[in-house]
Amino acid sequence: MATVELRFSALPEHVRTARLVAAAVARRAGVDEAVLDEVRLAVGEACTRAVGLHQAHEIAAPVRVVLVEEEKQFSIEVGDEAPHAVASDAPAAGAPGAEADSEAEDEMGLAVISGLVDDVEVTTGESGGQIRMSWPISVAPALN
């Protein structure tokens, strides 16, 4: 099992780099060429979401991207350290309109990711969240 870990400051300009690294590692791992655009787009959405959450909550910690190549699948985990509301939490103080807009953007980003990736798992909690996406690795025929 091969793992690549990328950490970057929560700045929008670093999302492109994360997308390029993810596509390169996915290609090397054996993800089908036809799926690489989906990998790039999904990673871009997940990283943009994490950057937005870090900026909204003024979190200085870096965004984490972990790329894992296993025997039959390639997975990417994008993690943030922003506190996520738990259903039982009371509404946060502040401008309710801005918070609703932020939640709508968050839901739209997750919907885009779900449309691009068949195998997605989103976990959130008070200490951060993680989006785990995975794709099958195609076994290339041996060249003689």
N, C-alpha and C positions, 0 to 999 in steps of 0.2 A: 504494500500500500504506500503510495507516494502522496505527500501533502505539501502544499505551498500555502504560506500564510502571508497576507498583505495587510498592512495597517496604514491608514492615511488620515491626515487632518481632515476634519469635517468641512471641506470646502468643495463647492460644485465642480471646480476645475479638475479635481482629482478623480471624479467619477469616470471620465473618459479613460484614464490610465487603468483603472480597475477593470473596465470593459475589455480593453485590449489584452491585459494579462489573462483574464478569464478565458477569452477566446483562444489565445495561444496555448494555454495549459489544456483546455478542452480538446483542441485539435491533436496535441501530442498524446493525450490520453486515449484517443480513438473515438471520440464523439463524431458521429456522422457529419460530413461537411454541410449537408442540407439543414442541419439543426443549429449550426454555429451562430447564425443571425439571431435565433431565438435565445441562445445562451447570452449573447451580447446585450440584447434588449432587456432580458429578465434581470441580468446583473446590474444594468444601468438603472432600471426602476428600483431595485432593492437598495442600491447604494444611494440613489437620490433621496429615497425615503429616509434612510439612516442619517444622511447629511442634514436633511430638513429637521429631523427630530433633535439631533445634536444642537443645531443652531437655535431652534425654538426654545430649548431648555438650557441654553448656554453651557453646554457640556464640552469641556476641553479635551476629553479623552478621544483617541482616534477611533474611526470606524474600522471594524475587523472584517476581513474577507478570508475565508479558509476554503481552499480548493483541494478536494480529496479524490484521488484516483484509486478505485478499488478494482477487483477482478472483473466485475461485470457492470459497474456503474461509475459515473463521475458525478460528484456532488459539490455544491457550492453553498457555503453558509455565510450569510451577511448578518453581522451582529451590531447592535447599537447599545448604548448604555442609558438611554432615555427612559424615565419612569413611564410605564404605560398604565392607563386607568384600568382598574379592576371593576367588574360590574357592580360591586357593593360600595365602591368609592363614592363619596359625595362629589358633586361638580366642583371643579377647581375655580378659584377666584380669577377674575380677569374679564376681558371682553368676550361675551358669549358668542358673538358673531364670528370673531376671529378663530375661536376654538372650533366652532362648527365647520368653518371653511377648512381648517387644518385636518379635521377628522374626515371630511369629504374627500380631500386630496389623498389622504392615507388609504381610504377605502378604494379609491379609483386606482391607485398604484398597485394595491394588492389584487384587484380584479384583473388588471393588465397582466401581472405576473401569473395568476392562475390560468389566464387564457393562453399564455405562452408555454407553460410548463405543466406536464401531466402530474408529476410527483412533487408537490409543494407542501411544506409543513411550516406553519407560523406559530411561534411561541412568544408570549409576552408576559411581563411581570413588572413588579415595582422597580427592579434593578436593571431592566433592559429587555430587549427583544431579539429574536433571531428568525431569519427566513432561511429555510433549508430547501434547496432545489436539487433535483437529481435527474440525470439522463442516462439511458443505457449506452454502453460502450459497444460499438460494432467491431466485430472481429474481422480484421482485414485478411484477405486471402494471402497466403505466402507467395512471395515472388521468387520464381526459380530462374 
